[in-house]
Amino acid sequence: MKVNRVVTKIVVRLFFLLLLIALVPPFLQGDQTKLQHIFLSFRHNWEMIFPAILILGFITLLIICAKKKYNEPDLNWLLVLNTVILISYGAAIYIRIYHMM
């Protein structure tokens, strides 16, 4: 029963830590000209639905799990799965932007 609570909290904290680490370097460099010419474009507008669903699902599951104090194992594992997919999606975008710079 406690394993899923611990795993959920570790994965969510890892996500927020990675998000913070990804956001810090552009602000520390001071030179924003490298990021001025980078644009993410989608061929079709409906392609933006999938990241939006992933992010909204993460926020919803995080709020529900926090409200229930991580006592529901099924919701905890859904949050872990959603967070792992969100981390991999964020890493893919970060790598793509890093190669453009």
C-alpha positions as CSV (number, residue, x, y, z in Angstrom):
1,M,0.0,0.0,0.0
2,K,2.8,2.4,0.8
3,V,5.0,1.6,-2.2
4,N,2.6,3.3,-4.7
5,R,2.5,6.4,-2.5
6,V,6.3,6.6,-2.3
7,V,6.8,5.9,-6.1
8,T,4.1,8.5,-7.0
9,K,5.7,11.2,-4.9
10,I,9.2,10.5,-6.2
11,V,8.1,10.5,-9.8
12,V,6.1,13.8,-9.4
13,R,9.0,15.5,-7.6
14,L,11.4,14.2,-10.3
15,F,9.1,15.8,-12.9
16,F,9.1,19.1,-11.2
17,L,12.8,19.0,-10.6
18,L,13.5,18.2,-14.3
19,L,11.1,21.0,-15.3
20,L,13.0,23.4,-13.1
21,I,16.4,22.3,-14.5
22,A,15.1,22.7,-18.1
23,L,13.9,26.2,-17.5
24,V,17.0,27.5,-15.6
25,P,19.7,27.5,-18.3
26,P,18.1,30.0,-20.7
27,F,17.7,32.5,-17.9
28,L,21.3,32.1,-16.6
29,Q,23.0,32.5,-20.0
30,G,21.7,36.0,-20.4
31,D,22.0,35.8,-24.1
32,Q,18.4,35.2,-25.4
33,T,19.3,35.6,-29.1
34,K,19.8,31.8,-29.5
35,L,16.1,31.2,-28.5
36,Q,14.8,34.0,-30.7
37,H,14.8,32.0,-33.9
38,I,13.4,28.8,-32.6
39,F,9.7,28.1,-33.4
40,L,7.8,24.9,-32.8
41,S,5.3,24.4,-35.6
42,F,2.8,21.7,-36.2
43,R,1.7,20.5,-39.6
44,H,-1.8,20.1,-38.4
45,N,-3.6,21.9,-35.6
46,W,-5.1,18.7,-34.2
47,E,-1.6,17.5,-33.3
48,M,-1.6,20.0,-30.4
49,I,-4.5,18.1,-28.8
50,F,-2.3,15.2,-27.6
51,P,0.2,17.3,-25.5
52,A,-2.7,19.3,-24.1
53,I,-4.6,16.1,-23.1
54,L,-1.4,14.8,-21.5
55,I,-0.8,18.0,-19.5
56,L,-4.4,18.4,-18.5
57,G,-4.5,14.8,-17.4
58,F,-1.4,15.3,-15.3
59,I,-2.8,18.4,-13.6
60,T,-6.2,16.6,-13.0
61,L,-4.6,13.4,-11.6
62,L,-2.2,15.5,-9.4
63,I,-5.1,17.4,-7.9
64,I,-7.2,14.3,-7.4
65,C,-4.3,12.3,-5.8
66,A,-3.3,15.2,-3.6
67,K,-6.9,15.7,-2.5
68,K,-7.2,12.0,-1.6
69,K,-3.8,12.1,0.1
70,Y,-2.4,9.5,-2.2
71,N,-4.6,6.7,-0.7
72,E,-6.0,5.4,-4.0
73,P,-3.5,3.0,-5.6
74,D,-5.1,3.0,-9.0
75,L,-5.0,6.8,-9.3
76,N,-1.4,6.8,-8.0
77,W,-0.3,4.4,-10.7
78,L,-2.2,6.4,-13.4
79,L,-0.4,9.5,-12.2
80,V,3.0,7.7,-12.3
81,L,2.3,6.5,-15.8
82,N,1.1,9.9,-17.0
83,T,4.1,11.6,-15.4
84,V,6.6,9.2,-17.0
85,I,5.1,9.8,-20.4
86,L,5.1,13.5,-19.8
87,I,8.8,13.4,-18.8
88,S,9.7,11.5,-22.0
89,Y,7.7,13.9,-24.1
90,G,9.4,16.9,-22.4
91,A,12.8,15.3,-22.9
92,A,12.1,14.8,-26.6
93,I,11.1,18.4,-27.0
94,Y,14.1,19.6,-25.0
95,I,16.5,17.5,-27.1
96,R,14.8,18.8,-30.3
97,I,15.2,22.4,-29.2
98,Y,18.7,21.9,-28.0
99,H,19.7,20.5,-31.5
100,M,18.2,23.6,-33.1
101,M,20.4,26.0,-31.1
